[in-house]
Structure formats: C-alpha cells, structure tokens
C-alpha cells in the first residue's frame, strides 16, 4: 500500500484548502482512512477518519464543523476539505490507512503517506 498526500500550501486565516491523498493497493475500499497532523514540537494529532464505505466519519473536536473528510473509492482517493482555517491549523498533514478498523490514534494505522505542509498566516 502506498499513499501520496498533496494539496498543502500557504493560506490566510479564514481561507480554505483541500488536501488529497492518492492510494494504491487492493484493500483500499475495505479500509478506513484517516488524516493526522503534526506541528513542530508537538505530537501527531488525529484529525479525521472515514470508513471504507464512506458512511461513517469521525472528527477531532478541534476541526469539527470546519473540516470534512470524504473518499472516492473508484479513484482510490481520500480528501480533506479544510475551511475557516486558523493559524493553529499550521502543521504537516498526513493521510494513513487502517486496514482493520476505524481508529482515531496513530497506532491504529498501518500505512502512512509522506505528509503535506499546510501553513495558515494570521
């Protein structure tokens, strides 16, 4: 399984970005996908997760109502739409795959992408 995250960049506070994660591997449509982020000097933080079917989603309280996770199994893609961005959202964002469940911690996830930088200026 390989994951490739993209879509990061520099945006002003209040703006929006959409992150994409391209996946390869036979288990994609059966596996949950998650987004995490890590700011300098901080631990990796769970942001959002979506079930293999796309019917179930979970969000961290810090992004609930602002971020939306979605997936397109036919294209083997996962997305993170980020609206109303704040400077504290600045971090490297990672996508990851959980082949056995719908986890909300880093240790639940089996494969990771390389990360994409999101910087929100005030």
C-alpha positions in Angstrom: 0.0 0.0 0.0 1.3 3.4 -0.9 -0.2 6.8 0.0 0.6 10.2 -1.6 -0.7 13.3 0.1 -0.9 16.6 -1.8 -2.7 20.0 -1.8 -0.9 21.7 1.1 0.2 25.3 0.8 0.1 28.8 2.3 -3.3 30.3 3.0 -4.5 33.2 5.1 -6.6 32.7 8.2 -10.2 32.2 7.2 -9.3 30.6 3.9 -9.7 27.1 2.6 -7.6 24.2 1.3 -8.4 20.8 0.0 -5.9 18.0 0.7 -5.9 14.9 -1.4 -4.5 11.5 -0.8 -3.9 9.0 -3.6 -3.8 5.4 -2.6 -2.7 2.2 -4.2 -3.4 -1.3 -3.0 -6.2 -3.9 -3.2 -7.6 -3.2 0.3 -8.3 0.5 -0.2 -12.1 0.3 -0.5 -12.4 -2.0 2.6 -10.1 0.1 4.8 -10.7 3.1 6.8 -8.6 6.2 6.0 -7.5 8.9 8.4 -5.9 12.3 8.4 -3.4 13.4 11.0 -1.3 16.4 11.5 1.9 17.3 13.3 3.0 20.8 14.2 6.6 21.5 15.2 7.4 20.3 18.7 4.1 18.6 19.1 2.8 15.0 18.9 1.0 13.8 15.8 -2.7 14.6 16.2 -5.8 12.8 14.9 -7.9 15.0 12.6 -10.5 12.9 10.9 -11.3 9.3 9.8 -13.7 7.7 7.3 -14.8 4.1 7.0 -14.2 2.1 3.9 -17.7 2.6 2.6 -17.6 6.3 3.5 -20.7 6.0 5.6 -19.0 6.7 8.9 -16.8 9.6 9.8 -15.1 10.9 12.9 -13.5 14.2 13.6 -11.4 15.8 16.3 -13.2 18.4 18.3 -10.6 21.0 17.1 -11.8 20.7 13.5 -15.4 19.6 13.8 -17.6 21.8 11.7 -14.7 23.2 9.7 -13.1 20.2 8.1 -14.8 17.4 6.0 -13.3 14.1 5.1 -14.5 12.2 2.0 -13.4 9.5 -0.3 -13.8 8.3 -3.8 -13.2 4.5 -3.9 -13.4 4.3 -7.7 -10.5 6.8 -7.9 -8.8 5.5 -4.7 -8.7 9.0 -3.3 -9.3 10.5 0.1 -9.9 14.2 0.6 -9.8 16.6 3.5 -11.7 19.9 2.8 -10.5 22.5 5.3 -12.5 25.7 5.7 -12.2 28.6 8.1 -8.5 27.8 8.6 -6.8 29.2 11.7 -3.1 29.8 12.3 -3.2 26.9 14.8 -4.0 24.5 11.9 -0.5 25.0 10.6 1.2 21.6 10.5 2.3 18.8 8.3 -0.8 16.8 7.3 -0.6 13.0 6.8 -3.0 10.5 5.4 -3.0 7.0 6.6 -4.8 3.7 6.2 -6.3 1.5 8.9 -6.8 -2.0 7.4 -8.6 -3.5 10.4 -10.9 -0.8 11.9 -11.8 2.8 12.2 -9.1 4.1 14.5 -8.5 7.5 16.0 -5.0 7.1 17.2 -1.7 6.9 15.3 -1.0 3.3 16.4 -4.3 2.1 14.8 -2.9 3.0 11.3 -0.8 0.7 9.3 0.5 2.7 6.3 1.3 6.4 6.1 1.8 9.0 3.3 4.8 11.4 3.3 2.9 14.5 4.5 2.0 17.8 3.0 2.7 21.2 4.7 -0.2 23.5 5.5 0.7 27.0 6.7 -2.0 29.4 7.8 -1.0 33.0 8.2 -2.7 35.4 10.5 
